Amino acid sequence: MDFLSGINSSNLKSLNEIGAEYQNIIKKVVDQIPAKVRTVAGLSKWLTISHSNSQRILYILTCDSPLDVILHMPSIQGIQYFLLAIKSKDLKDDHSDILNDLNQKFANLFLELSTSHNQIKKNIRQYLEFSNEPIGKAQLSLKQSLLSSNSQIADASIESVIGINCSVINKKNPAFLSEVVIANRSGMKFGPRSGHFMQPFVGNEKNYLLKAPERLTDLHANDFKDRNTCQFLYQKYTSSMVDACFTGLSDSGNKLVYDFKNIGADNLIDICLGHFDRESERNPLQASSGQTNSGPTIHGIECRMPTKRLTLISLLDRELALNSIAIAGNYMTNFSAQEQSKNPEEVWSDRFSNEIVINMFDPTQSANIESEINSPVQELINSAAKLNGRSPDELIGYYITVEYPLWFTTYRMYFEYSNSLTTTDL
């Protein structure tokens, strides 16, 4: 057993066999599809499936190895969607029986290993890196090149994005959750061709109508006990020139807008914005008689600029955490948080995407996170907890961190509660 990756020789043989079979059968199916629709957009439209599923199906054809197939193929559910769509096209042989058997074989491997497709992909990446396969270094070099190219196109870039979301049960009104969001961006560059910087704050159940942010020098001195909602600019983590660049709100009213292009690309900009809402969503653990609960709690941060590293930290009351399951994914920015569907095929991906791994941590001890992302977060965690009427030791923490995140996507964690869980493997 390779204890670094969780892959042993027997697992490796099974995964290689399954990956090779998927590639062989998918190729036989796609070879029967009209050549003019064998593109991501064309296949998506022809079969009425998502772009992401179409993309993953087509990428299987160009994979260099069976393990590469496992890394980039759709989920089992995605293959089933593909099969259902293909059946409506009256192909000579849709190979549906073979694909169904292969799906079952892959699902049985999950059960045997007590794991998921997402975890298997993580293990394969660790195995390839440990065994000195070139895939890790090649993709890292490519991502660095893409960041440089995209930064030139956008005339803007950012070193680090840190989002902290804290959801707790409102003690004064337990029928609702209270949420605090802190969005901290550092090392931003804007050239004369760059667009406006926008910070959205979007609720789980409603779109907020924001106000100009209040300037705060110390979050610990502001508990806003008599306020239900507020937006703020945390000056300790914000460059001095930021205030003068605020231009107002977006037309939708849920984004704070800044114009930094006249500051000069040689000047690095930091900005820390926040928002809280004492009644952000209904308490999912208090479903009224005859009513369903409010659905999952959703935490997220957008990546609207070419970015080197993104970190999303979620903090939950212990009661919420112990009654929920955390799921992570990155979505196209036009996929609204209020949309409750979150199937694997709605998660945007491409051949350079990162596998998103959720880590749990003690919110009183963030040294491991700070070491991993080379940025202090404990003070911001403490501030988010205090603004929500909690101390860090009353919370349970989760985080994801992604190097070279996908541009124009939103990284999210969903917390699904025990009375509304779905079997979704992202």
C-alpha positions in Angstrom: 0.0 0.0 0.0 1.2 3.5 -0.9 0.1 5.3 2.3 0.6 8.7 0.8 -2.1 8.2 -1.8 -4.2 5.3 -0.6 -3.5 3.5 -3.9 -2.2 -0.1 -3.9 -1.3 -2.4 -6.9 -4.7 -4.1 -6.9 -6.6 -0.8 -6.8 -4.4 0.6 -9.6 -5.0 -2.4 -11.8 -8.8 -2.1 -11.3 -8.7 1.7 -12.1 -6.6 1.2 -15.2 -9.0 -1.5 -16.5 -12.1 0.6 -15.8 -10.5 3.7 -17.3 -9.5 1.8 -20.5 -13.0 0.3 -20.8 -14.7 3.7 -20.5 -12.4 5.2 -23.2 -13.0 2.3 -25.5 -16.8 2.3 -25.2 -17.3 6.1 -25.2 -15.1 6.2 -28.4 -17.4 3.6 -30.1 -20.5 5.7 -29.1 -19.1 9.1 -30.2 -17.9 7.6 -33.5 -21.5 7.2 -34.4 -22.4 10.8 -33.7 -22.4 13.3 -36.6 -18.9 14.9 -36.9 -20.4 18.4 -37.1 -21.7 18.1 -33.5 -18.5 16.6 -31.9 -17.7 19.9 -30.1 -18.5 20.9 -26.5 -21.2 23.3 -27.6 -22.4 21.1 -30.5 -22.7 17.9 -28.4 -24.4 19.8 -25.5 -27.1 21.2 -27.9 -27.6 18.0 -29.9 -28.1 15.8 -26.7 -29.5 18.5 -24.5 -26.9 17.9 -21.8 -24.8 20.4 -19.9 -21.6 21.9 -21.4 -19.6 20.4 -18.5 -20.9 16.9 -19.2 -20.3 17.3 -22.9 -16.8 18.6 -22.2 -15.9 15.6 -20.0 -17.3 13.1 -22.5 -15.2 14.5 -25.3 -12.1 14.8 -23.2 -12.2 11.0 -22.6 -11.3 10.5 -26.2 -8.0 12.4 -25.9 -6.9 11.1 -22.6 -3.3 9.8 -22.6 -3.9 7.0 -20.1 -6.7 5.1 -18.3 -5.9 7.0 -15.1 -6.3 10.3 -17.0 -9.8 9.0 -18.0 -10.8 8.5 -14.3 -9.5 12.0 -13.5 -11.5 13.8 -16.2 -14.6 11.7 -16.9 -18.1 12.6 -15.7 -19.5 11.1 -12.6 -21.4 7.9 -12.9 -24.6 10.0 -12.8 -23.2 12.1 -15.7 -22.6 8.9 -17.7 -26.2 7.9 -17.1 -27.4 11.4 -18.3 -25.3 10.8 -21.4 -26.8 7.4 -22.0 -30.4 8.6 -21.6 -29.7 11.4 -24.1 -28.0 9.0 -26.6 -31.0 6.6 -26.4 -33.2 9.2 -28.0 -30.9 9.4 -31.1 -31.5 5.9 -32.5 -27.8 5.0 -33.0 -26.9 1.7 -34.5 -25.5 0.5 -31.2 -25.5 2.8 -28.1 -23.6 0.2 -26.1 -25.9 1.0 -23.2 -25.8 -2.4 -21.6 -22.0 -2.4 -21.5 -21.9 1.2 -20.1 -24.4 0.3 -17.5 -22.4 -2.7 -16.4 -19.2 -0.6 -16.4 -21.0 2.0 -14.2 -22.0 -0.7 -11.8 -18.4 -2.1 -11.7 -17.1 1.4 -10.9 -19.7 1.9 -8.2 -18.8 -1.4 -6.7 -15.2 -0.2 -6.5 -16.4 2.8 -4.5 -18.1 0.5 -2.0 -15.1 -1.8 -1.8 -12.8 1.1 -1.0 -15.3 3.0 1.1 -14.7 6.1 -0.9 -16.1 8.4 -3.7 -15.1 9.3 -7.2 -13.8 12.6 -5.9 -11.5 11.0 -3.4 -10.3 8.4 -5.9 -9.3 11.3 -8.2 -7.4 12.9 -5.3 -5.6 9.7 -4.6 -4.6 9.2 -8.3 -3.1 12.7 -8.4 -1.1 12.0 -5.2 0.0 8.7 -6.6 1.1 10.2 -9.9 3.0 13.0 -8.1 4.6 10.5 -5.7 5.6 8.2 -8.6 7.3 11.1 -10.4 4.8 11.1 -13.3 5.0 14.4 -15.2 1.3 15.3 -15.0 1.7 17.4 -11.9 4.6 19.6 -13.1 3.2 19.9 -16.6 -0.2 21.1 -15.4 1.4 23.5 -12.8 3.5 25.0 -15.6 0.5 25.3 -17.8 -1.6 27.0 -15.1 1.1 29.5 -14.4 1.3 30.3 -18.2 -2.5 30.6 -18.3 -2.5 33.0 -15.3 0.1 35.2 -17.1 -1.9 35.2 -20.4 -5.2 35.9 -18.7 -3.7 38.7 -16.7 -2.5 40.4 -19.8 -6.0 40.0 -21.4 -7.8 41.3 -18.4 -5.1 43.9 -17.6 -5.7 42.8 -14.0 -4.6 40.1 -11.6 -4.8 39.1 -7.9 -2.4 37.2 -5.7 -4.8 35.9 -3.0 -8.5 35.7 -2.4 -9.8 34.6 1.1 -13.5 34.2 1.8 -14.8 33.6 5.3 -18.4 32.7 5.8 -19.9 32.1 9.2 -23.4 30.8 9.7 -25.0 30.3 13.1 -28.4 30.0 14.6 -29.8 33.4 15.5 -30.2 33.3 19.3 -32.9 36.0 19.4 -34.9 34.4 16.6 -33.9 30.7 16.3 -36.2 30.3 13.2 -33.4 31.9 11.2 -29.6 31.7 10.7 -27.4 34.7 11.0 -24.5 35.0 8.5 -21.3 37.0 8.4 -19.2 37.1 5.2 -15.7 38.5 5.0 -14.0 38.8 1.5 -10.3 39.6 1.7 -8.3 40.2 -1.4 -4.6 41.1 -1.5 -2.0 41.8 -4.1 -4.5 43.1 -6.8 -3.2 44.8 -9.9 -5.3 47.0 -12.3 -4.1 48.4 -15.5 -5.7 51.2 -17.6 -7.7 48.6 -19.7 -9.1 46.8 -16.7 -12.7 46.7 -15.8 -14.4 47.7 -12.5 -13.8 45.6 -9.4 -17.1 44.2 -8.0 -17.8 42.5 -4.7 -21.1 40.7 -4.7 -23.0 39.6 -1.6 -25.8 37.2 -2.5 -28.1 35.5 0.0 -29.1 31.8 0.0 -32.8 32.7 -0.2 -32.8 36.3 -1.5 -30.8 38.9 -3.3 -29.6 41.7 -1.1 -29.9 45.4 -1.8 -26.7 46.7 -0.4 -25.6 50.1 0.9 -22.2 51.9 0.7 -19.9 50.1 3.1 -19.1 51.5 6.5 -15.4 52.0 7.2 -14.3 50.1 10.3 -10.9 50.2 11.9 -11.6 47.4 14.4 -14.2 44.7 13.8 -13.9 43.6 17.5 -15.2 47.0 18.6 -18.3 46.8 16.4 -20.8 44.1 17.3 -23.8 45.8 15.6 -26.2 44.4 18.3 -29.0 46.6 17.2 -28.5 46.1 13.4 -30.0 43.4 11.2 -27.8 43.9 8.2 -24.7 46.0 7.2 -21.8 46.1 4.7 -18.4 47.2 5.9 -14.8 47.9 4.7 -12.2 46.6 7.2 -9.5 49.3 7.0 -6.8 47.2 8.7 -6.6 44.9 5.7 -7.4 47.6 3.1 -5.1 49.9 1.1 -5.5 53.6 1.9 -6.4 54.6 -1.7 -9.4 52.3 -1.8 -12.0 54.6 -0.3 -11.7 57.2 -3.1 -12.3 54.5 -5.7 -15.8 53.5 -4.6 -18.2 54.3 -7.4 -21.5 52.9 -6.0 -23.6 49.8 -6.4 -24.3 47.6 -9.5 -27.6 47.9 -11.3 -28.8 44.8 -9.5 -28.0 46.4 -6.1 -26.1 43.4 -4.8 -22.5 44.3 -5.8 -20.2 47.0 -4.4 -18.3 48.6 -7.3 -14.8 50.1 -7.3 -12.8 51.7 -10.1 -9.1 51.0 -9.6 -7.7 51.5 -13.1 -6.3 55.0 -12.5 -4.2 53.9 -9.5 -1.6 52.4 -11.8 -0.5 48.8 -12.3 2.6 49.2 -10.3 0.6 49.7 -7.1 -0.7 46.6 -5.4 -4.1 46.9 -3.8 -5.6 45.1 -0.8 -9.3 45.2 0.1 -11.3 43.6 2.8 -15.1 43.9 2.5 -17.8 42.3 4.7 -21.5 41.8 5.1 -23.8 40.4 7.8 -27.4 39.5 7.9 -29.1 38.4 11.1 -31.8 36.6 9.2 -30.0 35.3 6.2 -32.0 32.1 5.7 -34.6 30.0 7.6 -33.1 27.6 10.1 -32.9 24.3 8.2 -33.2 22.3 11.5 -36.6 23.8 12.3 -38.8 22.8 9.5 -42.4 23.6 10.4 -45.1 21.0 10.2 -46.2 20.4 6.6 -43.2 22.4 5.2 -39.9 21.4 3.8 -36.7 22.9 5.2 -35.0 25.8 3.6 -32.5 23.6 1.7 -28.7 23.7 2.0 -26.6 26.4 3.5 -24.4 27.8 0.8 -21.0 29.5 1.3 -19.0 30.8 -1.7 -16.6 33.3 -3.2 -16.3 34.4 -6.8 -13.2 34.4 -8.9 -13.8 37.2 -11.4 -10.2 38.0 -12.0 -7.1 36.0 -13.0 -6.0 34.7 -9.5 -3.1 32.8 -8.1 -4.7 31.3 -5.0 -8.3 31.2 -3.6 -9.3 30.0 -0.1 -12.8 29.6 1.1 -13.3 29.1 4.9 -16.7 28.0 6.3 -17.6 28.3 10.0 -20.8 26.7 11.4 -22.5 26.3 14.7 -21.7 22.8 16.0 -25.4 21.9 15.8 -25.5 22.8 12.2 -22.2 21.1 11.4 -23.2 17.9 13.2 -26.4 17.6 11.2 -25.0 18.3 7.8 -22.7 17.0 5.1 -20.3 19.3 3.3 -20.0 19.3 -0.5 -17.7 21.5 -2.6 -17.7 22.5 -6.2 -16.9 25.4 -8.6 -19.7 26.8 -10.7 -20.1 29.2 -13.6 -20.8 32.7 -12.1 -24.2 32.8 -13.8 -25.3 29.8 -11.7 -27.3 31.4 -8.9 -26.8 30.4 -5.3 -30.6 30.4 -4.9 -30.8 27.5 -7.5 -31.1 24.4 -5.3 -30.1 21.9 -7.9 -26.4 21.0 -7.7 -25.8 17.9 -9.7 -22.2 17.1 -10.7 -22.9 18.1 -14.3 -23.7 21.6 -13.2 -20.2 22.0 -11.7 -18.0 23.7 -14.3 -14.7 22.0 -15.1 -12.0 21.9 -17.7 -8.9 19.9 -18.4 -6.9 22.2 -16.1 -9.3 22.3 -13.2 -8.4 21.4 -9.6 -9.9 18.6 -7.6 -11.5 20.4 -4.7 -10.9 18.8 -1.3 -12.7 19.9 1.9 -10.6 20.0 5.0 -12.0 20.3 8.6 -10.2 22.4 11.2 -10.5 23.8 14.7 -11.3 27.6 14.3 -9.2 28.4 17.3 -6.1 27.0 15.6 -5.6 28.1 12.0 -1.8 27.7 11.9 -2.0 24.9 9.4 -4.2 27.0 7.0 -1.9 30.0 7.5 1.1 27.9 6.6 -0.5 26.4 3.6 -1.7 29.7 2.1 1.1 31.9 3.5 -1.5 34.4 4.9 -2.8 35.2 8.4 -6.5 34.3 8.8 -6.9 33.8 12.6 -7.8 37.4 13.3 -10.4 37.4 10.5 -11.9 34.1 11.8 -12.1 35.6 15.3 -13.8 38.7 13.9 -16.3 36.7 11.9 -17.2 34.7 14.9 -17.5 37.7 17.2 -19.7 39.6 14.7 -22.0 36.6 14.8 -22.1 36.5 18.6 -19.9 33.4 18.9 -16.3 32.6 20.0 -14.3 30.4 17.6 -14.4 27.4 20.1 -18.2 27.3 19.6 -17.8 26.7 15.8 -16.6 23.9 13.5 -14.5 25.0 10.5 -14.1 23.7 6.9 -11.9 25.1 4.2 -10.8 24.6 0.6 -7.8 26.1 -1.1 -7.2 26.2 -4.8 -4.1 27.3 -6.7 -4.8 29.0 -10.1 -8.6 28.8 -9.7 -10.8 28.9 -12.8 -11.6 32.4 -13.9 -15.3 33.5 -14.0 -16.4 30.7 -11.6 -17.7 30.7 -8.1 -16.2 28.3 -5.5 -18.8 27.0 -3.1 -19.4 24.8 -0.1 -22.9 23.4 0.3 -24.0 22.1 3.7 -26.9 19.6 3.2 -28.9 18.7 6.3 -29.9 15.3 7.6 -33.6 15.7 6.7 -32.9 16.7 3.1 -29.7 14.9 2.1 -29.2 13.9 -1.5 -26.7 11.4 -2.9 -24.4 13.7 -4.9 -20.8 13.0 -5.6 -19.1 16.2 -6.8 
